[in-house]
Amino acid sequence: MDLPHSTAIATTTASDALVRELSADVLRRLTYTVGKDVASASPRDWFIAASLATRDRIVEPWLASNKRNYQQDRRRVYYLSLEFLVGRLLIDGLTNLGLTEAMRAALKDLGVDLDAMRELEPDAALGNGGLGRLAACFMDSMATLEIAAVGYGIRYDHGLFRQTIKDGWQHEYPEDWLAFGNPWEFPRPEIVYDICFGGHVEGARLADGALAHVWRPAETVEAVAYDTPVVGWRGKHVNTLRLWSARAPDPLRLDAFNAGDYLGAQADQMRAESISKVLYPSDSTPAGQELRLRQEYFFASASLQDLIRRHMKQTGDIRKLASKVAIQLNDTHPAIGVAELMRLLVDVHGLEWKEAWEITQATFSYTNHTLLPEALESWPVALMERLLPRHMQIIYLVNALHLDRLRDSGVHDAGVLANVSLIDEHSGRHVRMGNLAFLGSHKINGVSALHTQLVKETVFRDYHKLYPRRIVNKTNGVTFRRWLLEANPPLAGLLAQTIGPRVFDDPAHLSELERYADDADFQQRFAAAKRANKERLARLVFERVDAKVDANALFDVQIKRIHEYKRQLLNVLHTIALYQDIKAQPSRAFVPRVKIFAGKAAASYHQAKLIIKLANDVARVVNADEDLRGLLKVVFLPNYNVSLAERIIPAADLSEQISTAGMEASGTGNMKFALNGALTIGTLDGANVEIKERVGDENIFIFGLTAAEVEHSRAKGIDAREAIEASPRLGEALQAVAMGVFSPDDRNRYAQLVDALTYYDHFLISKDFESYWDAQEAVDARWRDQKAWRRATILNTARVAWFSSDRAIREYAEEIWNTPVA
């Protein structure tokens, strides 16, 4: 079921002239760019031709936007992120340009099905999860709001790994998303910057007697630019996503090659290109740590050199940088940019230290995404001194001057000074990148109200006391147009018919759905849209994992990165307990459920990979048990990415947002699910708190400990034996796992996992299990009353307009970046 373009985005039905024009454009691209004729063209050839024809329509407004930015001398925003999870771009571009139906008709005339062809587009493997998808949403909204912005990141050859599941275990393979080229990017071989590593720093006296520092690097890598246009809604403004690819200045050492050392001749090239080879190389080894740091400095330095070049071209005055430029650090990955900007201002542009530091702080702002200590990056001082010797000098001086100022202002508490130092002196000296990002920024923001409060109370407690106005909240948002128009055409069509197409210009109109929440006819139509999506997902499940699921069942979905704090294990244990309950009570009327999991575990994260294996082992046993009569099915869909999320989220009935309270910064999946009419079962964590406030207590299923209760429980101890004894269901589920009921080939497979949960339940699964069970029982009760369920789903969609990334970006622009919006 596809969305009629005329009802969805307020344009007239595609004219015959436009269809003919697009058809000619596609044929021209097929002939002169792809080099094929209609008779020999493969489906992929048609995809390339259609993508290039669409890109052609974006280029003119893109060039016009860039020209307008220069002519109006606009303040520019630069968004630095190690991840940009942009997903497929063909339908996204067509939707924002209002050309979807015209292109559909043009391709149909050529004998090509647009919906079948869109499946050929690979997902750009430029991100892992919420962080990268948020960056992509923000780029979309910055273009929509006509903010002059550039996103900077790395053009990974393979990005995050492609996940396969073999015998229930995760295996990682390179994601060859660039194997057939990328029709959306424009290579910029003329835009190249030298990125330096290693060597030493020399002191030199300038003509005026001042001391200068000269970095003599041992290695140079080139950063080459690739640009992707990011088109905003209705195509009025187009921004740029600029990604950097690494290469060696000399790709081949001819002397070594001619001497027969063919591998050695290419060693420098391989070392350089490894920087942009994969996303998040394992940092469990010293070599992996070094590569991570090289990646982060590589893209931060290239981006800063590039934006300074653009700034100097526009103004000619480096001292005006802070008045014309806003740089947003998306997490700590680009935090080394603080030291790099200081190096560029002081060493390259000759500014005095004090002035350079004032410019740096006024230019940078930093988004914190986590309270997890391991995610707040720190680098060994020895590694920093070897790899970035000049930056280590700068960090030392920034830190010394900072601590001196605090002492001069009366701060003498040794504990406070140690906590706010950029250098962690415990367990080997490390540079704290979170502290560097905080100190080098004028604003630091959390990404939900609860998270921001916890940032103030925990990781940056002492900083907040010293700088009480620096931390602000900016709750995340999502590009609601993509997650309706592109991901959920049945619902988008219903919204357009019921409210009008203006809802896609301003999500606030979603609130008009409230008056239809009790309308029986509208409930049926809303349910029919959900049913269409569930049937589509059921077909995909059968294709991907050979499992038959019933679209009449409750689709209970948890899709996110596999991590202990996100508590997929809690969901799996509930599945086991439910399985045991159904087996023990064959006469009870259970609600049919399909438990759907998807997500990747970091390659070196053994416990997370073991949870994936357990989920698949449980699925194997449950799905083969005929005694269940189809009342419970379990599915793990491999290789989770944006495209898969676009299929799953519109089909979900229940959204699992069950992280340990106080550990999920915000989440954006929770917003997408609610927008698409799924009810949330979750803890009071991250943005769940704000979703609850907006959808109403009766339209969400909240359970478990609060963040304060979590801290209190941990303070008392995390031995879970008492809680397990108090929950017979949980005890029986754990016993089944420990005894090898789900792993008859290796009955000790999960012994360590069960022991860890029993004696070191850091994520408080046992404490929350019974509350979670009761909440799931409430889900069943609501599901049995389909009128009440449908009412709640409609109200969820109607009440989540505030979680638009347009709103979030408007807040950033007005309160952090000081830049106008459309």
Summary of the structure (lengths in Angstrom):
residues: 822
radius of gyration: 27.3
end to end distance: 33.9
largest distance: 92.9
contacts: 2885
relative contact order: 0.10
helix: 54%
strand: 15%
